[in-house]
């Protein structure tokens, strides 16, 4: 009898192990199953929320302080039970879009070009179409500022080869634009010592002589650049005509002239590139009704934002950067009501 009980126990145990193994194999095969599916492609399901996180960027850039003020304006003016918006530090554009895709955050600030890439499965989003987000409004024009200081021996972008250069965090609009600019000069990965960090850290390294130059896709003027100029002699590098034409053709960034009066240390205009900073929101976690209230609260109370770039947050500019992007259903309703769409 004892022997039979032992045999029965072993049989049941073996059967359970086989069933468990079969389930495990099915789960592994189901992840990203399907031809061409990206490994990280999330399943989009509706999970509407009122406690929201707003992805910004690094603390030394424009996104974080401006995003913090945007969250403050929303909290003061969105009259929805349980509503709360919290600005969080992130890797900026690409990182914010990826986090929205994964359902980790609900609102994000981004350059409009990575948003187009996310929608179309291109660039950093190769093989992964992100479709659960919608455009919620233009914030401000982002201007690439390529900064160096005295003593580096750098007079042009071509001189960055072999230097210590901060190109922005992985997944940021700054890094994408920086690589496009460097490529136009024939400078590829490995031709320089790269530092993948936000402009706040890069500014400190420039000031302390730990790096030679930094790219920053920032508002104009940028307070962090002004602060650096109080400590060091600052130079903003200009993009040459030939390379600018190539960048415009290859990347979608537009030529832009920084006026000589943008900073006290400038003696002449600087040729660079620009793109639009926009707000996007999850369509799987922000309902149409809440999306409407958020958009309305932002554009009807933007005058309460004290950050210098807040002056661009107007109804007249609201659709800048929207071309090719879907509107959040709530935003679309507000824009139609306000006569903007």
N, C-alpha and C positions, 0 to 999 in steps of 0.2 A: 504493500500500500504506500509506504514511504517513497519507494522508488517511482511509483506511478505519479505521485504528487510532484516529485522533483522534475520528472519529464514534462508534466503538464505546465509547470511554472516556466521551464525553459522554452517550451513551445509558445506560450503567451508572450514572453519577453521578446523572443525573436520576431514574432508577428508584429508587435508594437514598433520594434526598431525598423522593420521593413516599411510599415505605414508612414512613420516619421520621416524616413529617408526619401520616400516617394514625394511627400508634401514639400520637403526642402528642395528637391530637384525642380518641382513645378514652379515654385516661387522664383528660383534663380533664373529659370528660362523665361519667366514672364517679365522680368525687369528689362525695359527698353526693347521688348520684343517687337518685331516688325522691321521690314527692310528700311534702312536709312534712319531709324529712330536714334536720337541722341541718348547717350547713357544717362544723362541727368534730366531728360525731358520729364516734367512732372505731369501727373494727371490733373486736369483742371476741373475742380468741383466747386459749387457755390458754398461759401461759408461766410456769409455777410456778418460784418463786425462793426462795432462803434468805437472800440478802443484801438486806435491806429498808431502805427509807427511810420515816421517819415524818414526815409533814408536820405542823407545829405552827402557829405564828403569829409575830408580831413579838417581838423580844427583850424589849421593855418590858411585854408583856402576861403573861397567866397561862400560855398554851399552851406557850410555848417552854421556860421553866424546868421546868415540870411534865412536858412531853413528853420532855425530856432525861433526867429521872429515870425515867420509864417505860421508855425505851430501855435505861437502865442495868440496871433490874430484869429486863427480858427477856433481855438478854445474859448475865446471871448465872444465869438459871434455865431457859432453853429449851435442852434437851439434844438438839439436832438438828445433825448434821454440817454445817458451813459456815454456820451461822446467825449473822447479825449485823444489828442494828437501829441505824440512825443517825438521830437527830432533826435535822431541817433547818428553817431559818426560811422561812416562806411567808407568803402573804396570808391565811391562816387558812381558815375554813369552806368558802366557795364555791370558793376556789382549790384547797384540798385535794381536794375532790370532783372537780373538773375534772381535776386531775392524775392521780387514780386512774383516771378514765375514759380518759385518754390513755395510761395505762400508764407514767407518769413516776415515780410513787411507789406504794407498796403499802399503807401505813397512813396514816390521817389523823385529826386531831382536828377536830370540827365541832360546831356547834350542831345539835340534832336537827331544827329546822325547815328549814334549807337542805337537809338530807339528804332530807327528805320532798319538797321542791321538785325536787331532782335526780331522785328516783325517778319522780316524776309529770310531769316536764317543765314545771314551772311557775316563776314568779318569774325569777330569774337564769338558769334552765335552760329557758326557754320554747323549745319546739321541739326539745329535746335530752333524751331520757330516758336517765339514767345507771342502768344495771342491773347493772354488774359490781362491786357492792360489797355488803357485808353488815355489819350491826350487830355490834360485838364487845364492847359493854359501856358502861355509864354511867360517867362520870368524876367530874363535880361539877356543882352547879347554878351557872349563870352569871347574874350580877346586873348589870343596866345601872346604871352610875354616871355621872351627868352632872355633870362637875366644872367649877367656875369658881373664880376667886381674887379677892382684894381688889383694888379699883381698876378693875374692869371695868364697874361699873354694872349688873350682871346680878343680878336677884333671882328671876327665874322663867324657865321655858322660853320663854314668850312674848317675853321680852327678847332672845332669840338672833337675832331678825330684824335684819339689817344688821350682825351681828357676825362675827368671825373664829372659825370653829368647826371643830374636828377631828372628823370623822365616822367615822374608821376606814378601813383600806385597802380598795380596790376588791375585791369578792368576799369580804368578811369578814362574819361575823354581826353585828359591831358596826355596820357601815354600814347593813345591811338594817334593823336595829332602830332606828337613829338616824333614818333617813328615815321610818319608820313613826310614830315619836314626833313628829317635826317636822311631818309631814303632818296629824296629829291637831290640831295647833295652827294649821293653815293656812299653815305655813311650807314653801315649796317650793324646789326647786333654783333658785338665782339670787337668792333672798331673803336670802342670807347668803354670806359668803366662805368656801368650804369648803376644808379641808385633808384630803386622803385619805392618812392615815398611821397607823401603829400608836401605841398609847398611850405607848410609851417615848419616841418623838420628840415626841408631843403634850405629854407631861409636861414635857419640857425647854423647849418653847416657852411653855407656861403659866408656868413658873418665870421665864423671861426676858422675859415680857410681849409675846411675838410673836403669841400668839393669845389669845382671850378665854374660850374654853370648849372642853371636849372630852368626847365620848362614849366610854365604855369598858365593853364587856361583859366583866366580869372576875370572878374569884373574890372572895369576901368573908371577911375584909378583904383588900384588895389591897395588897401591899407597896409598889408604886409610888405609890399614893395616900398611904400613910403617909409615904413619903419626901418627897413634895411638900409635905405638911403641916408638915414640919420647916423648910421654906424660906419658905412663903407661908401666909396665912390662906385655908383651903380651904372651899368651900361645895359641897354636893351638892344639886342641884336636884330638887324633888319633882314628880311627875306628878299633875295634878289629877284628881278623880274622873271628871268627864265625859270627859276625854281618855283616861283609863285604860280606861274601858268601850269606847271606840271602838277603841283599840289591841288589846284582847283580842279584839274581834269581828272585826277586819280582818286581824290578823297571826298569831294563835295564841300570842303571848307571854302569860304569866300575870302577874297582879299580885303584887307582893312588897313587903314592908315591911322596909327596912333598919333594924335596931334601933338605938337611940341609943347603945348601948355597942359598936357595931361599930368605931367610931373614937373616939379621945379628943376630937377637935374637934367631934363632933356633940353638939347639945343636945337634939334631939328625933328621933323616927323619920322616915324619908324613904320616901315611896311611889314605887315604881318597877316594873320588870318583870323577869321571869326566864325562862330557858329551860335546857335540859339540854346540857351539853357531853358528847359521846359519842365513842367510838373506833369507826372503821369500817375495814374491810379489804377489799382487792381479792379478788374471787372468781375472777378470771382469772389472778392471779399469786401468790396464797397458797393452797396446797392445803388440803383439809379436815384432813389430819393436822397440818400446821403451824399452821393456825388453831386447832385444839384445844390444841396445846402453848402457843401464845401466850396464849390466854385463861386456861388453867390457871395458867401461870406468873404472869400479872398479878394475878389475883384471890387466889391463894394466897400471894403474896409482897408484896402492896401495903403491908403494914406497914413495909417497908423504905424507903418513899418518905418523905422528910423535908419536902417542900413542904406547906404548910398545907392545900391543897386535896386532898392525898392521903388525908385522913381520910374523904372521901366515897366512896373507891374500895373498896367493900365488897360482899360477896355479897348483902346485904340490898337494896342500891341498884342492883344490876347491871342490872336491866331497865328502870330509869327512862329514858324517852325512846325506848324500843324500839317503842312502839305505831305500827303502820303501816309499819314498816321490816322488811325481810327479815333474818333472822339469818345470819351467815356459817355455812356447814355445820359447820365445826369448833367454832365457838362454841356452836351449837345442841347438838352432842353433849356438850360439857363442861357446859352448863347443865342438860341432862337428867341427866347423871351426878351433878351436885352437887345435884339436886332443886330447881333454880331455875326450870325451865321447865314 
